[in-house]
């Protein structure tokens, strides 16, 4: 027996990663393969295996998935690219000790329990997070059954096989305590802190704008006070959505979708129109994007019919929004975000359809619809489009291009570094809200503006990457929807602030002044943080196959 326990702990990870580098395996298969290949020298205890597997998965060396198609569903593990690099590194470190490794671990204390249910109850009682208990208990239960079946095949009777399998698992209290350290709710502090930085940066810029004016503007002062109140209210709403179970989006996606549609239809006749649009509904409409993750989840495994239904949900919502919410930026942001999510679901093989044909269905209707729309244009509409394109190219020649022209002049006259007190914002309306980024470029230089864009972009990319790493498919796509809701608003705002105004202006999430926008974005953020919080807790909901029974009369 090897006395150096540090060598044992290091070699265990290496041996498991080495097995998984050959093929995907489930828990008992790893123990059995390791035992057979080493002629029973490496007899790894299950009570040590699973905390170690979950720890390796937490470090992104492994990833897991459930095979729900087989007669006996099992949780499989596969090595990641990061895991292969780690395996190569530790293999080189351990090569000189390879001949000395005779075993992996010592014998854990045996338990007097002789019933699987008692063992699982004692083990899960050590896990404080109730949501994680069933997921862990199911995995350990499957392993005990596999181990019991193996002992029966070796000639043990059923009772002896079960007791031996339970003893092989090790001390349930120790196993449960190790699992408790891994499976606990975690707040994604990086995301929250980055958002708070954006919020306070937006308020500080507005304060600076007010101080830079020749006379104090009471409207801006009032807006700053309102923004602070909205920030506090938004944080409370974020906490509320953070502690709610986000899986409700997967359980009732159509109900939530219908609720959003009906609420728009009810509000529209009584809402206030400002500059040809309903400002409050602009932000509200972005809630469709995370809910669309639940729509995709509801129609998984439904083939081309499921894809078409998901597409129709998106098109119908955009039709309603375009009727009552005039800015194209809102419904274009919604439709393209939904199409990206639908494409990602196809790539993940959610619908079981040919990826090429599915992509053609998802994106192929856009040029066809666009061509039909263009052919239906009157001469007046064609001339209007030409004017819009020419306005983007030469804004200084058109009255409608005034703001775009001012933005481009400010950007063009900005310094590379340092504060510029002489820069004039001209008659750029709403620069304390719609053109905060332009103000940063003009007053603090191109470097400050570029850093601001990089910071916001990096936050969105980080959100998307964390969402795509979620083990739970519902969490993955709802999180992706939340990320795209922020990304669609941010990309339109940034382009407008750089003098590229393709569609109407929207707010920059967490930075621009706007009560409804800030509150809605904090709700979406709370949903996203709830998903991240449950990364190692929420179990994948298996797809339930639907069977059609035909009853025919016997002739």
CORCORZI-V290567 format. One record per residue. N is the residue number from 1. RES is the residue in three letters. OMEGA is omega in degrees with one decimal (999 if undefined). NEAR is the number of other ideal C-beta (glycine too) atoms within 8 Angstrom. Layout:
N:RES:OMEGA:NEAR
N:RES:OMEGA:NEAR
//
This chain:
1:UNK:179.2:5
2:UNK:-177.6:9
3:UNK:-176.3:4
4:UNK:-175.6:6
5:UNK:179.0:6
6:UNK:176.1:6
7:UNK:-179.4:11
8:UNK:-177.4:13
9:UNK:179.5:8
10:UNK:-177.4:11
11:UNK:-179.8:12
12:UNK:178.1:13
13:UNK:-179.2:12
14:UNK:-178.5:12
15:UNK:179.8:11
16:UNK:178.7:14
17:UNK:178.8:17
18:UNK:177.5:10
19:UNK:-176.5:11
20:UNK:175.6:15
21:UNK:179.4:9
22:UNK:178.7:5
23:UNK:176.2:4
24:UNK:-179.3:6
25:UNK:169.7:11
26:UNK:-169.4:11
27:UNK:-176.4:16
28:UNK:179.5:12
29:UNK:178.2:9
30:UNK:-179.4:15
31:UNK:-177.7:13
32:UNK:179.8:9
33:UNK:179.5:10
34:UNK:-179.7:14
35:UNK:-177.0:11
36:UNK:-178.2:8
37:UNK:-178.4:7
38:UNK:-177.2:8
39:UNK:176.5:5
40:UNK:175.6:7
41:UNK:178.8:7
42:UNK:-179.0:11
43:UNK:-173.9:9
44:UNK:178.1:13
45:UNK:179.8:12
46:UNK:179.0:16
47:UNK:175.1:13
48:UNK:-175.5:12
49:UNK:-170.2:13
50:UNK:172.9:15
51:UNK:179.3:13
52:UNK:177.7:11
53:UNK:-179.6:13
54:UNK:177.4:12
55:UNK:177.2:9
56:UNK:177.8:13
57:UNK:178.3:12
58:UNK:-179.8:8
59:UNK:179.7:7
60:UNK:173.7:10
61:UNK:178.0:12
62:UNK:168.7:14
63:UNK:-175.0:9
64:UNK:174.8:11
65:UNK:-179.0:8
66:UNK:175.2:10
67:UNK:-175.8:9
68:UNK:-177.2:7
69:UNK:-176.9:3
70:UNK:-178.3:7
71:UNK:179.8:2
72:UNK:-176.8:5
73:UNK:179.5:8
74:UNK:176.2:9
75:UNK:-179.3:12
76:UNK:176.4:11
77:UNK:175.1:15
78:UNK:-180.0:10
79:UNK:178.6:11
80:UNK:176.1:10
81:UNK:177.0:5
82:UNK:178.7:9
83:UNK:178.6:15
84:UNK:177.4:11
85:UNK:178.7:8
86:UNK:178.8:10
87:UNK:-179.9:13
88:UNK:-178.1:8
89:UNK:-177.2:8
90:UNK:176.7:12
91:UNK:178.3:10
92:UNK:-179.6:7
93:UNK:-173.8:7
94:UNK:-173.3:12
95:UNK:-178.0:7
96:UNK:178.6:4
97:UNK:-171.1:9
98:UNK:-177.3:7
99:UNK:-176.2:4
100:UNK:-176.9:7
101:UNK:-179.2:11
102:UNK:179.5:6
103:UNK:-176.4:11
104:UNK:-179.0:11
105:UNK:172.4:10
106:UNK:-178.8:6
107:UNK:178.0:5
108:UNK:177.9:11
109:UNK:-179.2:6
110:UNK:-179.7:7
111:UNK:179.1:11
112:UNK:-179.0:4
113:UNK:179.0:9
114:UNK:175.9:8
115:UNK:-179.0:7
116:UNK:-177.5:9
117:UNK:179.3:6
118:UNK:179.3:9
119:UNK:-177.8:14
120:UNK:179.9:12
121:UNK:179.3:8
122:UNK:-179.9:12
123:UNK:-176.7:16
124:UNK:178.3:11
125:UNK:177.9:7
126:UNK:-177.0:12
127:UNK:-174.0:13
128:UNK:-179.1:5
129:UNK:-175.3:11
130:UNK:-178.4:5
131:UNK:-176.5:9
132:UNK:-172.8:13
133:UNK:-177.3:10
134:UNK:-179.9:8
135:UNK:-179.3:12
136:UNK:-179.4:14
137:UNK:180.0:11
138:UNK:-179.5:9
139:UNK:179.8:11
140:UNK:178.3:14
141:UNK:177.5:10
142:UNK:179.6:14
143:UNK:179.3:13
144:UNK:178.1:15
145:UNK:178.1:8
146:UNK:-179.6:12
147:UNK:178.4:15
148:UNK:179.9:12
149:UNK:178.5:9
150:UNK:179.6:10
151:UNK:177.0:12
152:UNK:177.8:11
153:UNK:177.3:6
154:UNK:175.4:6
155:UNK:178.3:4
156:UNK:169.6:9
157:UNK:-171.5:6
158:UNK:-178.1:8
159:UNK:179.4:7
160:UNK:179.0:9
161:UNK:179.9:13
162:UNK:-179.0:13
163:UNK:179.1:9
164:UNK:178.9:11
165:UNK:179.3:12
166:UNK:177.6:13
167:UNK:179.7:8
168:UNK:179.1:9
169:UNK:-178.5:16
170:UNK:-176.0:13
171:UNK:-177.8:10
172:UNK:179.5:15
173:UNK:179.6:9
174:UNK:178.8:11
175:UNK:-179.9:16
176:UNK:179.8:14
177:UNK:177.7:9
178:UNK:177.7:9
179:UNK:-178.8:16
180:UNK:179.7:12
181:UNK:-175.7:7
182:UNK:-172.7:11
183:UNK:176.8:12
184:UNK:-179.6:11
185:UNK:-179.4:7
186:UNK:177.0:8
187:UNK:178.2:8
188:UNK:-173.3:10
189:UNK:-177.9:6
190:UNK:-179.5:7
191:UNK:-177.9:15
192:UNK:-179.4:11
193:UNK:178.5:8
194:UNK:178.4:11
195:UNK:178.6:11
196:UNK:175.5:8
197:UNK:177.9:9
198:UNK:-179.1:14
199:UNK:-177.7:11
200:UNK:176.4:8
201:UNK:178.1:10
202:UNK:179.1:15
203:UNK:-179.5:12
204:UNK:178.2:8
205:UNK:179.1:13
206:UNK:176.7:15
207:UNK:179.6:9
208:UNK:177.5:9
209:UNK:-178.5:12
210:UNK:-179.5:13
211:UNK:-177.5:6
212:UNK:-180.0:6
213:UNK:179.7:9
214:UNK:177.2:2
215:UNK:-179.4:4
216:UNK:179.4:6
217:UNK:-176.9:8
218:UNK:-179.7:6
219:UNK:178.8:6
220:UNK:177.8:12
221:UNK:179.0:10
222:UNK:179.5:8
223:UNK:178.4:12
224:UNK:178.2:12
225:UNK:178.2:8
226:UNK:-178.8:10
227:UNK:178.2:13
228:UNK:177.6:9
229:UNK:178.5:8
230:UNK:178.9:11
231:UNK:179.3:11
232:UNK:178.4:8
233:UNK:179.2:9
234:UNK:177.6:13
235:UNK:177.5:9
236:UNK:177.1:8
237:UNK:177.5:12
238:UNK:179.2:13
239:UNK:179.6:9
240:UNK:-180.0:9
241:UNK:178.3:11
242:UNK:-176.9:11
243:UNK:173.6:6
244:UNK:178.8:9
245:UNK:-176.6:5
246:UNK:-179.1:12
247:UNK:175.1:9
248:UNK:177.1:9
249:UNK:177.4:16
250:UNK:-178.9:11
251:UNK:-175.2:7
252:UNK:-176.7:8
253:UNK:-177.7:14
254:UNK:177.8:8
255:UNK:179.2:7
256:UNK:178.7:12
257:UNK:179.2:15
258:UNK:178.2:8
259:UNK:178.5:8
260:UNK:179.5:14
261:UNK:-176.7:11
262:UNK:-179.2:8
263:UNK:176.2:9
264:UNK:-179.1:15
265:UNK:179.3:9
266:UNK:-176.1:8
267:UNK:-171.1:11
268:UNK:-177.5:11
269:UNK:-175.3:5
270:UNK:-176.9:5
271:UNK:179.6:10
272:UNK:177.3:4
273:UNK:178.2:7
274:UNK:-178.1:7
275:UNK:175.7:4
276:UNK:-179.5:5
277:UNK:174.9:11
278:UNK:-171.7:14
279:UNK:-177.1:9
280:UNK:-178.4:9
281:UNK:178.7:14
282:UNK:-179.2:15
283:UNK:-177.7:14
284:UNK:-175.0:12
285:UNK:-179.6:14
286:UNK:174.6:15
287:UNK:178.3:12
288:UNK:-172.2:13
289:UNK:177.0:15
290:UNK:178.3:14
291:UNK:178.5:14
292:UNK:173.9:16
293:UNK:176.5:16
294:UNK:177.0:16
295:UNK:177.9:13
296:UNK:-179.5:14
297:UNK:-177.7:13
298:UNK:-175.2:9
299:UNK:177.0:11
300:UNK:-179.7:12
301:UNK:-179.1:9
302:UNK:175.4:9
303:UNK:-177.5:9
304:UNK:178.0:10
305:UNK:178.0:7
306:UNK:178.4:12
307:UNK:-179.6:17
308:UNK:179.7:9
309:UNK:177.6:10
310:UNK:179.4:14
311:UNK:-179.4:12
312:UNK:176.0:8
313:UNK:-178.2:11
314:UNK:-177.8:14
315:UNK:-179.6:9
316:UNK:179.3:9
317:UNK:179.2:13
318:UNK:178.3:11
319:UNK:178.6:8
320:UNK:-178.4:11
321:UNK:-178.6:15
322:UNK:178.9:9
323:UNK:-173.3:7
324:UNK:-179.0:11
325:UNK:-168.0:14
326:UNK:-174.8:7
327:UNK:177.6:11
328:UNK:-177.7:9
329:UNK:-176.3:10
330:UNK:-175.6:14
331:UNK:173.4:11
332:UNK:175.4:9
333:UNK:179.5:13
334:UNK:-175.0:17
335:UNK:-178.7:11
336:UNK:175.2:9
337:UNK:179.1:15
338:UNK:179.5:12
339:UNK:176.5:11
340:UNK:178.7:9
341:UNK:179.1:16
342:UNK:177.3:14
343:UNK:178.5:11
344:UNK:177.6:10
345:UNK:177.3:13
346:UNK:179.4:15
347:UNK:177.5:7
348:UNK:179.2:7
349:UNK:179.4:7
350:UNK:-172.4:10
351:UNK:-179.3:15
352:UNK:-178.7:6
353:UNK:176.5:10
354:UNK:-175.3:5
355:UNK:179.8:9
356:UNK:179.9:6
357:UNK:-179.9:9
358:UNK:179.0:13
359:UNK:178.0:10
360:UNK:178.1:8
361:UNK:-175.3:12
362:UNK:-172.7:12
363:UNK:-174.1:9
364:UNK:-178.0:8
365:UNK:-176.1:8
366:UNK:178.2:7
367:UNK:178.7:7
368:UNK:178.5:8
369:UNK:178.8:8
370:UNK:179.2:8
371:UNK:178.4:8
372:UNK:-179.9:8
373:UNK:-179.1:8
374:UNK:-179.7:7
375:UNK:-179.1:6
376:UNK:-178.4:5
377:UNK:171.1:9
378:UNK:178.9:5
379:UNK:178.9:6
380:UNK:179.8:6
381:UNK:177.7:8
382:UNK:179.4:9
383:UNK:177.5:8
384:UNK:178.6:8
385:UNK:177.6:9
386:UNK:179.0:8
387:UNK:179.0:9
388:UNK:179.1:8
389:UNK:180.0:8
390:UNK:177.5:10
391:UNK:177.5:13
392:UNK:-178.3:11
393:UNK:-177.5:6
394:UNK:-175.5:8
395:UNK:-177.4:13
396:UNK:-177.6:6
397:UNK:-172.7:7
398:UNK:178.2:11
399:UNK:-179.3:4
400:UNK:-179.6:5
401:UNK:-175.7:13
402:UNK:-176.3:10
403:UNK:178.8:9
404:UNK:-179.9:12
405:UNK:178.4:11
406:UNK:179.6:12
407:UNK:-178.5:16
408:UNK:177.5:10
409:UNK:179.6:9
410:UNK:179.4:15
411:UNK:-178.4:13
412:UNK:-179.0:6
413:UNK:-177.9:7
414:UNK:175.1:13
415:UNK:175.4:7
416:UNK:179.1:7
417:UNK:167.3:6
418:UNK:-177.5:7
419:UNK:179.6:6
420:UNK:-176.7:11
421:UNK:-174.3:5
422:UNK:-177.4:4
423:UNK:-179.2:10
424:UNK:178.0:4
425:UNK:178.6:11
426:UNK:177.1:7
427:UNK:179.3:5
428:UNK:-175.5:12
429:UNK:175.6:6
430:UNK:-178.5:7
431:UNK:173.3:12
432:UNK:-179.3:12
433:UNK:-175.3:11
434:UNK:-175.0:10
435:UNK:177.4:13
436:UNK:-179.2:16
437:UNK:176.0:14
438:UNK:178.1:15
439:UNK:179.0:13
440:UNK:177.2:12
441:UNK:-175.4:15
442:UNK:-173.8:13
443:UNK:-173.9:12
444:UNK:173.2:11
445:UNK:-177.8:14
446:UNK:-178.9:11
447:UNK:179.1:9
448:UNK:178.7:10
449:UNK:179.6:13
450:UNK:178.1:8
451:UNK:178.9:8
452:UNK:179.7:11
453:UNK:179.9:10
454:UNK:-179.3:8
455:UNK:-179.2:11
456:UNK:-179.8:12
457:UNK:179.2:9
458:UNK:177.8:8
459:UNK:179.9:12
460:UNK:179.2:12
461:UNK:179.1:8
462:UNK:177.4:11
463:UNK:-178.8:14
464:UNK:-178.5:12
465:UNK:178.4:8
466:UNK:179.4:12
467:UNK:-177.9:16
468:UNK:178.6:8
469:UNK:-178.5:9
470:UNK:179.4:12
471:UNK:179.8:11
472:UNK:-175.1:12
473:UNK:177.7:12
474:UNK:178.7:14
475:UNK:179.8:15
476:UNK:-173.3:12
477:UNK:173.7:15
478:UNK:176.0:16
479:UNK:176.8:16
480:UNK:177.4:14
481:UNK:177.2:15
482:UNK:-179.8:17
483:UNK:-179.2:13
484:UNK:175.6:13
485:UNK:176.2:15
486:UNK:-176.2:13
487:UNK:-178.0:11
488:UNK:177.2:14
489:UNK:-176.7:15
490:UNK:-178.2:13
491:UNK:178.3:8
492:UNK:-178.8:14
493:UNK:-178.1:14
494:UNK:179.2:12
495:UNK:178.8:10
496:UNK:-179.4:13
497:UNK:174.2:12
498:UNK:177.6:10
499:UNK:178.0:11
500:UNK:-175.0:7
501:UNK:-179.3:11
502:UNK:179.5:6
503:UNK:-176.6:8
504:UNK:-176.2:9
505:UNK:169.9:9
506:UNK:-179.1:13
507:UNK:171.7:14
508:UNK:-175.0:14
509:UNK:174.0:11
510:UNK:-177.4:10
511:UNK:-176.6:11
512:UNK:173.4:12
513:UNK:178.0:10
514:UNK:-175.5:10
515:UNK:-177.3:7
516:UNK:-179.6:11
517:UNK:-178.3:13
518:UNK:-178.6:13
519:UNK:179.9:13
520:UNK:-179.4:12
521:UNK:176.6:16
522:UNK:175.4:13
523:UNK:178.3:13
524:UNK:177.5:14
525:UNK:178.4:13
526:UNK:176.8:15
527:UNK:-179.6:15
528:UNK:179.3:15
529:UNK:176.0:14
530:UNK:177.9:14
531:UNK:179.9:16
532:UNK:-179.5:13
533:UNK:-175.6:12
534:UNK:-176.4:13
535:UNK:-177.2:12
536:UNK:-174.5:11
537:UNK:-175.1:12
538:UNK:179.0:11
539:UNK:177.0:7
540:UNK:177.8:8
541:UNK:-177.5:9
542:UNK:177.5:7
543:UNK:179.6:7
544:UNK:179.8:4
545:UNK:179.5:5
546:UNK:-179.0:4
547:UNK:177.3:4
548:UNK:-179.3:4
549:UNK:178.1:4
550:UNK:177.9:4
551:UNK:-178.5:3
552:UNK:178.8:4
553:UNK:178.5:3
554:UNK:179.9:3
555:UNK:999:2
//
